[in-house]
Amino acid sequence: MSFDLIVKGGTLPDGTVADIGINGDRIAAIEPSIDAEAGRVVDASGNLVSQPFVDPHFHMDATLSYGLPRIASGTLLEGITLWGELKPVLTHEAVKERALAYCDWAVSMGLLAIRTHVDTGDDRLLAVEALLEVKKQIAPYIDLQLVAFPQDGLYRSPNARENIIRALDLGVDIVGGIPHFERTMSEGMRSVTELCEIAAKRGLMVDLHCDETDDPLSRHIEQLAYETKRLGLQGRVAGSHLTSMHSMDNYYVSKLLPLIAEAGVSAIPNPLINIMLQGRHDTYPKRRGMTRVPEMLKAGIRTGWGQDCVRSMVLPRHSRHARRRLHGIARRPDVLARGHAHLLQHGHQGQRRDHGARSSRPGRWQIRKPGGARCGQSDRGGALARRAALRRGEWEGRG
């Protein structure tokens, strides 16, 4: 048997050293040693060879916008206010250029699948159109999902619902929302119902910013789990952030987690942003802003960690060096629950938009929709016959 490409002697994530044979864009063999003809051989000795990283929660329309329209202190409400001031003066070209710059950094570090929320509050849908163009341009090397996100709430703006529908008609993939930012708890609950009904009617996924607050009475995740079951959306719904859960009493959480698991709702914590944003009104003790990751994993809730943003008015303190970390989080959920993020730092920034020429992969990792990408993550089934998207990084052992 011959292969188009053989990756020799790479260290897999479990520590195994193996050769990988690829035909076309498919992994055809993973063996301790492959002795066969190949169109190309890559020596990966001493390197970690793994699946690409996935970022299931990002805001690409606001990325790299720090300092516009002015310097921010980094609080959530101030950031939302500044974004509202910036939206009217955004240009199509500026949004697209910043997004492409971020995608260059992302792909150079092995991040090849991103789910980004895009604000639909601007009646021009300027950012939506710009990111749809970005999605098409980067399709050869990044799987990009777009979420129609009414940043100011579904009911705060008279055109919010219409704009979401327009964005979905243009080709946006997923229905988003922000129920805890509605004017009242009851409007927040009603928005969850309406947004889920829109998604059910169109056969789409749902990903709501849910309870990103320190208020233990913000419980829209419960409504989201209920609507998921009522409308038969199991496996197609995610709740992002979920930070109010860190302030809820344990009895209520013991009831809530089984409901989330039963409904098949995924959870997307965003440690880097919420560690900084939450607990701003606390004196002492100060809450750390992390949702209950270990309990969710124990309950069987599918969980994926997101980056959220980079050098924006909400997260201004990321330097270029910090961006290189790209949140390869997750080996220690017990540490994450205490508010500390373990980050994997990989690679260096590559050249602009020539990734196909310098990539060792012949294809790309597939995000399966709608059911297989509950958090924007690839299925973790058998390795053979998968699309061949591999990344190499320095192997430092399993310490």
Secondary structure, DSSP 8 states (H G I E B T S, - for coil): --EEEEEEEEE-TTS-EEEEEEETTEEEEEES---S-EEEEEE-TTEEEE--EEEEEE-TTTTT-TTSSS-----HHHHHHHHHHHGGG--HHHHHHHHHHHHHHHHHTTEEEEEEEEE--STT-HHHHHHHHHHHHHTTT-EEEEEEE-TT-SSSSTTHHHHHHHHHHHT--EEEE-GGGSSSHHHHHHHHHHHHHHHHHHT-EEEEEE--SS-TT--HHHHHHHHHHHTT-TTSEEEEE-GGGGTS-HHHHHHHHHHHHHHT-EEE--HHHHHHHTTTT--SS-------HHHHHHTT--B----B-SSSSSSTT--HHHHTTTT---S-HHHHHTT------------TT-HHHH-S-SS------STT-TTS----S-STTSB---EEEE-----
